[in-house]
Amino acid sequence: MNDQAVERAFSSEVKQSDRTRWREFCALALEYWIGETSRRAWILTGWVAFCIALQLGAQLSINEWNRRFFDALESKNVESFLWATALLPALVIFSATALSGALVTRMTLQMRWRQWLTQRLAGWWLEDQRYYRLEIAAREQTSPEYRIAKDVQLAIDPLVEFAVGFLTALATALAFVGILWTVGGPLEFDLFGARIVLPGYLGFAAVAYATIAGIVAYLAGRPLVPAVAQKNEAEAQFLAELSRMKENAESIALIRGDADELNSVLQNYRRVVAAWVRQIRRNGVLATVQNANGALTPLIPFVLVAPKYLSGALTLGAVMQLAAAFLSVQVAFNWFIDNSVRVAEWMASANRVDELVEALESLDVGVIMEEKKVIEFGVSDDDAIHIQNLAVAHRNGRIVIADANVVIPIGEKLLVAGPSGTGKSTLIRALAGLWPWGSGRILLPKDAHIAFVPQKPYIPLGTLRQVILYSISDKEITDEMIEGAMRRCGIGYLVKHLDEEQRWDQILSGGERQRTAFVRLLLQRPQIIIMDEATSALDEESQVSMLRLFNEDLADATAISVGHRVGMEDFHDKKLVLERRTAGAHITSRNLQKSLWHLFDDAALY
């Protein structure tokens, strides 16, 4: 993180739940206008402003055309009528060009701004395994991928439209209030024997009416903001529930959990329906105000100018010009009314994006800035792995593993064992650099290539070749090497499918996925291999076949593995045992001896 981000992270930790999220979102998003992207941002902003000016010019031109046209009709002036008619196509072209220019520049600004913010958030989320740590430290932050992919769009696009709409409405209101003031002139009448003169009365009337209508609409629409936020949150939770069920479809089907899942889904959806009902009610109140205002607005200007027209002070063209100007002022002021619903929806999406930002900031604060100690990594002098005074803790500070001191020489095969819940997988994650919470030091060989093999290896989209070569980019791998490794790991029958693009994450069985992970190890030849139940899906014979790689093809590599299945000890040199204790698991170690069966089995190979 840079200094500005660190400062913002610290302030977010202080503010916690008191932060005004939409303001914090705006503060982050507006950084698009500074730094490396400022030049593009300001150029796009200039084009948008220029198109707004053209659009206003077109509106004023059409308003003036209205007066000339209706004056020509009233006076039956054929020449003026023909000039006005001939001018109309040019005005239409000018107006259409201005409107389309405003649309194109606005959408371009939206697209580029969203691109910048998406790249920033996605990069922040994916760097340094934050996507993994966030699942541990902030489980309440549901669907970060949805917030990046969808909520960023729902927060950026309306923000541009609000800014453009506000500037357009402000400029339109000022321009047409000026027309109402000058063309409408003063209103003069007698009251109790006194001559009353109201200068620019139409301008005052337009502003006063729009202000009253806006206040009423604001009061009617204000409760809509929390209603929209609750609806969006309920929708997101419902989507997360469906995604969770899809991810665990096989487990649910095997235990016949359909009825329970259906009940859970329907219960979750009832919350969505309840949130929608609250929003619909608020929308109904606001729609009543908007429809009443929409019916009344076109009639008011004619009522206001009727006395001056009947007295002969105004021509028909002036009446039509003033009526159009009055309506334009109302449209400009009504922008705030018409967008109240969208403002509510925008605030909900901006809040959800900022919740993700706050979670990422808090994660960085917890790892970097707090006074709490973190696990330090360094370089060993003898190419061995040194674990020195290591204490591994949960995010809340509770110690899981206490005061571990272990030296793992180069090439040693280490087995980590212990009862469930003692922190075996947490220790593995700490060694892999995925778990920073705790204290002590871990010293690794300089520039060591470390491969981490989880229980369920990741299978990306693409061809089988891309699946096997995933994350292997620093080596030249030939087809012969791939085929040899696949046959060595027992999946040679898949060689003919290497260049087929299918959903391999759905086609490969659990055992085939784990064999694929060992194929990657043979192709990578890492110096350090860290495994977490990496053979759990294999039968005993297949497990033996894979673990033999540690004594043969990968004999030079240092291997650290978590496992409890029978036969694991025969392929490891030392065993670390985690013993549960109140102050954190204690680690003891002992050397392992190969069983007689293993010795005879090895001899049979030669």
N, C-alpha and C positions, 0 to 999 in steps of 0.2 A: 504493500500500500504506500502511496505517496503521502507527503506531510499533510496535505489538505484532507485526504481520506482518513488519515489517522486522527486528525483533529475532529472531524465529523463523527468518527466512530466513538471517540471519547465522549463527545457531547451527547450522542444517542444513548450511551450507557447511563449518563447522568439523568437524561430526561425520561427514559424508559417509556411508560405508558402515557405520560403527560404530553408527549410530542404531538403537535398538530400534523397529522400524517400527510395531508394533501399539500401543506406548505413545504414539508421536508421533501416530498416528491418533486415539487416544482424547483426547489433549490438544486436538487440533483440533476433534473432534466435540463435546466437552463445552462448547465455547464457546457452544453453543445455549442454555445455562442462564445466560448473562450477556449484557449488552447489550440490544438492542431486543426480542429474542425471549424474554427471561428470564421475563416475566410469564406468557405462554402456557405455557412449558415447565414452570414450577413448578406452575401450576394442573393441568396434565395429570398431572404427577408425583404431586400430592396425591390426585387421583382414583384413580390406579393403586394407591397405598398404601392408600387407604380400601377398595378392592375386595379387596385382599389380606387385609386384616383381616376383612372379611366372609366371605371364603372360608375362612379359618382357623376363624372362629366356627362356620361350617356343619360343618366336619370334626369339631370338638370336640363339637358337638351330636349328630351321628350316632354318634360313639363312645360317648357317654353313653347314647344310645338303645339301642345294642347290649346294654349291660349290663342295662338295665331289661327289655328284651324277653326275653333268655335267662333272666334270673332269674325272670320271670313264667312261662316255660315250665317251668323246673325245679321251681318251687313249685306249679305248676298253679293259679296265681292268675288267675282269669278277669277280674276287674276291672282288675288291672294290665295284663293282656294287651290288653284292649280299649282302655285309655288309650294304650298304646304304639302300637297299630294306628291309632287315630284321629290320633295326633300325626305319623305318618309322612308323609302328604301335605304338611303344612305344612313339614316338614323338607326334603322333596324340592323344593318350590317355593323355599324359602329358599336351598338349595344351588344350584339351577339359576340363580336370579337372581344370586347372587354370582359363579358361574363365567362367566355371559354378560357381566356387568358388567366382570369382569377382562379378558375377551377384547376387548370393545369399547374399553375405555380403553387397553389395551396396543397394539392395532392403530392407534388414533388417534395415540398417541404415536409409534409407528414411522413413520406416514405423515407427520406434521408435522416430525419430526426429519429424515427423509430429504429432504423438500421443502426444508428450510432448507439442508442440506449440498449438495444438488444445485444449488440456485440459487447458492450461494457458489462452488462449483467451476466450474460452467458459466460464470458471470460472469467469474471469474478467467481461465479458459481463453480466452474469446472477446474479452476486452477487450485493447486495444492490440495486436491482431494476434498474441497469444501462440500461438494455434492454428497460425499460420503459422511463427513463429519456432521453436516447439517442434519442428517437422518438420526444421528446419535444425540446431538446437543439440543436440537430444536424440533422435536417430532411434531409439535403443534403446528409447524409451518407446512401445511398440506399443499401438495401439487406445486412445487416451485417451477416445474417445467411449464405448467399451465399459466402461471403468473408471467413467465418470460415470453411465452409464445402468444398468449391471448390478452392478458391484462395490460401488457405494455402497449399493444395496439389500441385497446379501449381507453387507455390513459393519454396517449400521445395524439391520436387523430382528433378527438373532440377538443383537446387543448388548442390545437392550431385553428380549428373551426371557431372556437370561442374568441380567440384573439382577433382573427380576421373579422368575425361577425361583430365584435365589440367596436373595432375601429370603423367598420363600414356603418354600423348603426349610429355611432357618435358623429361621424362626418355627415351622414345623411340628415340626422336630426338638426344639426347646426345650420346646414345649407337650406333646408326647407323651412325651418323656423324663420330664417332671414327672409324668405319669399313671403311667408305669411305676414310678417311684420311690415314689409315694404308695399306689397301689392294689396294686401287687405286694408292697410291704412288704419286710421283711428275709428272708433265707434262713438258717435255723438248722440246724446238723447237728453231729454229734460226729465228732471226728477224733483218734484215738489217745488217747481219754479226755478230750479237751478240747472244750468247747462253743464252736463257731465261729458267729459271727453276721456275715452280709454284708448291711449295710443297702442298700436300693435296688438289689439285685443285678441286676434286670431292666434298669434304666437303664444300669448299667455294661456289661452284656452287649450291649445294643443298640448302644451307642456303640463298644465294642471291636470287635464284629463288622463294623459298618459301616466303621470305620477300616481294618481289615485288608483288607476287600474293596475299599475305595477305593484303597489303596496298590497292591494287586495289579493292579487295573484301570488305574491311572495308568502303572505300569511297562509294562503290555501295550499301552497306547494311545499312549505317548509317541512312538514312532517313526512314528506315523501323521501327525503334524504336518508334517514335511518331505515325506512321501509325498503328502499332499493338496496342498501348495503346488506340488510338481513337476507333479502332474496338472493343476491349474488353469492353470499357466503353459503346459504343452503344449497344452491345449485352446485357450487364447488365441492361441498362435502358429499353430495349425491354422486357426482362424477367420480370422486376419489373412492367411494364405496364400490361402484361398479368396476372400476379399474382393479381394485384389490381383489374382488371376486374373480375377475378374469385371470389375474396372475396366479391365483390359487385354484383354478378350475379343476385340475386333476385331483388334488387332495380333497376338495369338496365332493367331487363325484364319487371317489372311492369310499368315503365314509357316509355317503347318501345324505349329505347336508343340504339338499335342495330346498326342503321346506323351511329350514332355519334361515337360509340365505334369502329366500323369497320374503319371509317375514321381516328380516332386517332391512331389505331393500325397500319394501313397501312402507315400513315405519320411517325410514329416512326420507322417502318421497313425500310422506304426509307433512313433514316439516317444510319441504319445498312448496307444497300446495298452500300451507298456512301462510308462508311468507309472501306468496303470490297474491293471496286474498287480501292481505294487508296493503300491498302495493296497489292492487286494483281499486280498493276503496279510496285511497289517497288520490289516485289518478282520476277517479270519478268526480271528486270534489274540485280538483283543479280544472278538469275539462268543463265543468259547469260554468266556472268563472271565465274561462277562455271563450267558450261559445257565446256567452252573453256579451262579452266585450266585442267579439267578432261581428255580432249582429248589430250592435249599436254604433260602432265606429264609422261606417260609411254614411250614416244619416246625420250625424252631428254637424259636420261642416256646412251642409246645405241649410240646416236650421239657423246656424250662426251668420251665414252670409245673405240669407233671404231678405232681411230688412234693407240692406244696402243695394241689393239687386233691384228690389221693387221700387226703391227711391230713385233708381237710375244712376247711382254712384258707381256701380260696377257693371261691366259688360258680361255677356254670357261666357265669353272666353276667359275673363278674369275669374268668374265663378268656378268654371271647370278647372282652371289652373290652381285655384286656392283649395278646392276639394281634393285634387290629386296631391297637393303639397301637404294638406292636413293628414291625409291617409298615409303618405310616406313617413311623416313624423310618428304616427301611431305604429306603423310597421317597425320603424327603427326602435321605438321604446318597447314594443311588444317582443322584440328579440329576447329581452331578458325574461319575459313571461314564457315565451314559447320554448326556451332552452332550460327552463327550471328542471324539467325531468331529466334532460341530458346532463345537466350539472350534477344532479344526484347520482346518476349512473357513473359519470366520470369520477366523482369523489370516491365512490366505492372501489373502482378499479385502481385509482391512484393510491388509495389506502392499502390495497392488497399488494401492489408493487412495493410500496414503502415498507410493509411488514417483512417482505423478503429481504429488502435492503438492510433493515434493522437487524434481522437474524444473521445476515452475513457480517455486518459490522460487529455485532455482539460476539460472533464466533471468533473474529480476528482479535477483538479486545480480550477475549478470554485466553487466547493463545499468546498474544504479543504484549499487551499493555498492562494487564493486571499484575499485581505483585505476586500472584501465585506462581510457583515454580513450574517449569515445563521440562520435558525430557530433552536433553541436549544430545546432539550428534556430533561426532568428531571422527578423526582419521587415526587408525591404529598404526603402530610402528612395525608390527611383525606380521601383518596380513591376517591376523586372527581377529575374531569378533570378541570384543570385551564388553561385558555388561557390568557396570560399576555402580554400586549403591542405588540400584534402580527401584523406584517405587512407582507403580502404575495406579492411577486413580480414576474414578468415574468423573464425569463433568461436574458433578456436585461436590467434589472434593473427597468423597469416601474412598479410602485406600482399598484396592483390590489385591495387589501384590506388593509386599513390603521387603525392602532391603535385600535385593537380589544381586549376587556377585557371581558371575560365570565367565569363563574363558572358553571360547570355541575355536580350536586350532583350525587352520586351513585344511579342507578336505574331510573334516570330521562330520559324521552323520549323527545328529542329535534328535532324540525323540522326547517330546513334551507330553506328559500325562498327568492325570489327576482327576478327582471327582468333578462332576458337572457343576458349573458355577464358580469354580475357583479362579478363573481368569486365564485359561489356556489360550483361547482365541484372542483375548485382549492383549496378552503378551506377544503373540505373533503379530498382531496389528501394530504394536509399539515398535517391534523390530523392523517392520516394513515401512515405518514412518507415517502410518495412517492414524496413530493415536498419540497426540502430543501431551495429553494431560497426565501429569505426574512429576517426578523429579529423578535425578541421577543422570548417568551418561551411557550412551551406546557408541562404541568406537568400531567403525567398519574399515575394511581395507580401502586404500585410496583408489578411486575410480572403479570400484567394484560394480560389476553388472549383477543386479539383484532381480530375480524372477519370483513373483508371488503367485502361488497356485491355490485358489480358493476351493471350497467344497463343490461349488457349482460354477465351473468356468464360464466366462462370458463368450457368447457366440454372436458376432455382429451379423448384419445383413450383408448379402453379397454372394459370391461364388464360394465353393468349399476351399479353393485356393486362398481366397482372401480371409476366410475364417482361420485357416491354419497359419497364415503369415501375419495375422493380426498382431500389431505392436512390434513386429520384426522389420525394422527399416534400415538397420545399419550393416546388413550383411547381404552378400550376393548369394541367393538361394537358387539352385538348379532344380529341374524336375526330378533328376535322379536322387538328389538329397531328400526331397519331399517324399518321393515314393518309398525310398529306403526307410525313412523315419516312420512312415505310416505302417509299413509292413512290420517293422520292429515292434511297434506298439499295438499290433493286432487289428488294425483297421485298413489293411491293404485292399480289401474288397471295395473300398470307397475311392480308390485311385482313379477309376474310370469316370467318376463324377466330379473331378477336380474343378472343371470349368463350368459346371452347371450352377446357375443362380436360383436358389430355392430358399425357403424359410428353414435353414438348417437348425435354428434354435428350437423348432418344433419337430423336426425330423429326427435329429440325433437323440438317442436315449441318454440317460444319465451316465451310464458306463462309457458310451461313445464320446460324450463330452469330456469326461475325465481322461480318456485315452488321447483325445485331441490335445489336451493340455500338456501331456507328456511328449507328444510329437513336437509341440512348440519348444519344449525344453531341449530336445535333441537338436533342433535347428538353431536355437539361441546359444547353447552351451554357456549358460551363465556361471559366474563364479560362486554365487550364493543363491540357494533355492530355499524359499520359505513356503511351507505347505500347511494348509488347514483342512484336515480330513479329506485329503486329495484323492483317496482311494475308496471312499465310503460306498460308492455305487458299484464297485467291482466285486465279482465273486473272488473266493480265496485264491484260486489258481491265477486269475488275471491280476490280482493284487501282487502276488509273488512275481509275476512276469514284469510288472511295471517297476517294482522296487529293486529288482535285479539291476536296473539301469544305474542305480547309485553305486553298485560295485563294479560296473563294467563301463558303459559309455560315459557316465557322469561321475566317474570315480574321483576326479580331481576337484569336484565342486563340493562346497560346504552345504550341507542340507540340514534344515531345521523343520521338523514336522510335528503336527499335532495328530494324534491317533490313539485309538484304544483297542483296535481289532487284534485278534490273535494272529501272530506271525510278524507283526510290525517290528518287534525287538530284534529279530534275526537279521535285519538289514540296517541296524543302527549301532553306533559305537558307544553311545552314552545316553542315559535316560535322566531327564529332569522331571521330578515329581513335585507337583504343587499340593501342599497340605493346607486345608482350610483352617484359618485362625481368626480370632476376633479383630485383631489389628491389621489384617491383610494376610493373604496366603503366603506361606513360607516355602522356599524352594530348597530341595535337597537333590543331590545328583549321585549317580553310581554308574560304573562301567558295565557294559553288557557283554555277555558271552554268547556266541552263536550256538544254537541247539545242534545236537548230533544229527537231527533230521536235515537241518540246513546244510551241514558239512557234507553229508552223503549226497544231498541233492545237487550241491555245487560240483562234487566230484563226478557225478554222472554226466555233467556237461562236457567233460574233457576226455 
